[in-house]
Amino acid sequence: MRTKTLPPEQRSGRKGGGFVPALFHVLGIVLIVAVIAACIPLTVPKFFGYEIYSIVSGSMRPEYPVGTVVYVKDMEPAKVEEGDVIAFVRENSIVVHRVVQNRTVEARFITKGDANEINDIDPVPYDNMVGRVEKKFPVAGHFLSIFNTFVGKIYFLGVALIGVLFCALSSLLKDKRGKDLQEKELLEELQREIDRQKEKKTG
């Protein structure tokens, strides 16, 4: 009676051979997803009109500690209310401070850092306003500072490439294993045929 030959993936005792390819595949996917997940908060918001900045001084503590990432969106300066936190240009730098007064007649703001005892000395002209802070993410600024450097970009690109290589290696190992199993099955089938022919001759 001839027995039915099962496909390689269904053969008992051979499933364990797929552990290494599966492991490489999972590691590759995890690395790629991690890089994508890390880049999304730093890139996608720009398509929705947000500017992204990192707090580098302690003037807005405790609500905005050093390392906080803020999403800033453009809006009409006249609509800014007292207590709003805005980003503005001062001496070629971006400053994030809270609005104490919005002097619409003079078209300028009086601002103050939360941790400072007195208001900022210089009023902020409307033209210097970048936008109002809409969202904040503490600690993320440390990550942003790395990502914005050339070395940081190379690092993230390297991690993504390693993930792609792991996935490619997983596919190669799966293909090789499949071919090995097919060759082994062909040899086994050939050996069975030889045994049958021997049995016929002796019979």
KAGI-V600445 format. One record per pair of residues at least 6 apart in sequence whose ideal C-beta (glycine too) atoms are under 7 Angstrom apart, sorted by sequence separation. I is the first residue (numbers start at 0). J is the second residue. If there is no record, write none. Layout:
BEGIN
i->I j->J
i->I j->J
END
This chain:
BEGIN
i->7 j->13
i->45 j->51
i->79 j->85
i->145 j->151
i->146 j->152
i->44 j->51
i->86 j->93
i->87 j->94
i->101 j->108
i->102 j->109
i->111 j->118
i->57 j->65
i->86 j->94
i->100 j->108
i->110 j->118
i->111 j->119
i->54 j->63
i->56 j->65
i->86 j->95
i->100 j->109
i->109 j->118
i->110 j->119
i->146 j->155
i->41 j->51
i->55 j->65
i->98 j->108
i->99 j->109
i->54 j->65
i->84 j->95
i->99 j->110
i->54 j->66
i->98 j->110
i->99 j->111
i->54 j->67
i->84 j->97
i->85 j->98
i->97 j->110
i->109 j->122
i->110 j->123
i->96 j->110
i->97 j->111
i->108 j->122
i->53 j->68
i->54 j->69
i->71 j->86
i->82 j->97
i->83 j->98
i->96 j->111
i->107 j->122
i->108 j->123
i->82 j->98
i->96 j->112
i->97 j->113
i->107 j->123
i->51 j->68
i->52 j->69
i->81 j->98
i->107 j->124
i->81 j->99
i->106 j->124
i->107 j->125
i->51 j->70
i->52 j->71
i->79 j->98
i->81 j->100
i->99 j->118
i->106 j->125
i->81 j->101
i->49 j->70
i->50 j->71
i->80 j->101
i->49 j->71
i->79 j->101
i->49 j->72
i->85 j->108
i->96 j->119
i->48 j->72
i->48 j->73
i->44 j->70
i->69 j->95
i->77 j->103
i->63 j->95
i->52 j->86
i->59 j->95
i->87 j->123
i->93 j->129
i->59 j->96
i->95 j->132
i->58 j->96
i->89 j->127
i->88 j->127
i->87 j->127
i->52 j->93
i->54 j->95
i->87 j->128
i->88 j->129
i->87 j->129
i->52 j->95
i->85 j->128
i->86 j->129
i->86 j->130
i->85 j->130
i->85 j->131
i->86 j->132
i->85 j->132
i->83 j->131
i->84 j->132
i->76 j->125
i->62 j->113
i->76 j->128
i->79 j->131
i->59 j->112
i->60 j->113
i->58 j->112
i->59 j->113
i->60 j->114
i->59 j->114
i->58 j->114
i->74 j->130
i->57 j->114
i->58 j->115
i->73 j->130
i->74 j->131
i->71 j->129
i->72 j->130
i->71 j->130
i->72 j->131
i->71 j->131
i->71 j->132
i->72 j->133
i->71 j->133
i->69 j->132
i->70 j->133
i->70 j->134
i->69 j->135
i->67 j->135
i->68 j->136
i->67 j->136
i->67 j->137
i->66 j->137
i->68 j->139
i->63 j->135
i->66 j->138
i->68 j->140
i->64 j->137
i->67 j->140
i->66 j->140
i->66 j->141
i->68 j->143
i->50 j->129
i->50 j->130
i->54 j->140
i->53 j->140
i->53 j->143
i->53 j->144
i->41 j->143
i->41 j->146
i->34 j->155
i->34 j->158
i->34 j->159
i->30 j->158
i->31 j->159
i->30 j->159
i->30 j->161
i->31 j->162
i->30 j->162
i->31 j->163
i->27 j->162
i->30 j->165
i->27 j->163
i->27 j->165
i->28 j->166
i->26 j->165
i->27 j->166
i->23 j->165
i->24 j->166
i->27 j->169
i->23 j->168
i->24 j->169
i->23 j->169
i->20 j->169
i->23 j->172
i->20 j->172
i->19 j->172
i->20 j->173
i->20 j->176
i->17 j->176
i->16 j->176
i->13 j->180
i->7 j->177
i->7 j->180
i->7 j->181
i->4 j->184
END
